[in-house]
Amino acid sequence: MAEKDRIREILSSLRRGDMTVDEAARALNRFPVEDVAFAHIDHHRTLRRGFPEVVFCQGKETDQVIAILSRIAEAHGTFLATRVEAGMADAILSKISGARYHPVAGIICPESIEPPGDGPIVLVISAGTSDIPVAEEAAVTAEVIGHRAERLYDVGVAGLHRLLGHWELIQEAAVIIVAAGMEGALASVVGGLVAVPVIAVPTSVGYGASFGGVTALLAMLNSCAAGVTVVNIDNGFGAGYAAGLILSSRQEKEKTGEEP
């Protein structure tokens, strides 16, 4: 049940007399923040953003991640954890039932999540095969928060005909994410071909003068293609989440009859 619906149900039960004031207070006790000693879980994130708080696992103790994810899963019925290494993933899967690990993306989410088979497309493009882990983080994130993601990998500017060979798919996309390292030129190329938002993700792939993704970052920031937005180096999650917000906002406006 969506968080807004849960709150409405509690308030409706209170109004009907099916629940006392104290019972309603206890039901709402975790809102908006739950203190678990080492973390303050933001349970109102769903109300503001449409999806619960996402757990960035790098730098956290495994027990901390398990405790946070367990509380989020119990409260919201879904969860998303990023930057999960294999050893931590094994421990999480042993403690949280129904969880699934995406090793390439480094993501843990509910096993029950099935990406929609239709609807607007988030197209995730990678320049090279080495960029796929970042691209997969973006694609899986978009899918977990409820959107259809399609992949188009290893179509960088070193062989541009590979990209143009998928013209119909590119034109069908509602939002495009481009993950590229080296000189990061692919985002500008794609941005000049389409009429939809392009989210560029610089990756840390490349030789010394790529400076761990800084060269690609600066190239993308200086793109002459209008409508290209840039997230941080290797931040596939940020790109996938932003793409999801763009589509969710559009779909919400369509439901209410507003102009998208």
Secondary structure, DSSP 4 states (H G I P E B T S, - for coil): --HHHHHHHHHHHHHHTSS-HHHHHHHTTTSSEEE-SS-EEETTHHHHHSSPPPEE-TTS-HHHHHHHHHHHHHHHS---EES--HHHHHHHHHHSTTEEEETTTTEEEETT----SSSSEEEEEESSGGGHHHHHHHHHHHHHTT-EEEEE-S--GGGTHHHHTTHHHHHH-SEEEEEE-TT-THHHHHHTT-SS-EEEEE-S-SSGGGGGGHHHHHHHHT--STTEEE--TT-HHHHHHHHHHHHHHHHHHHHHT---
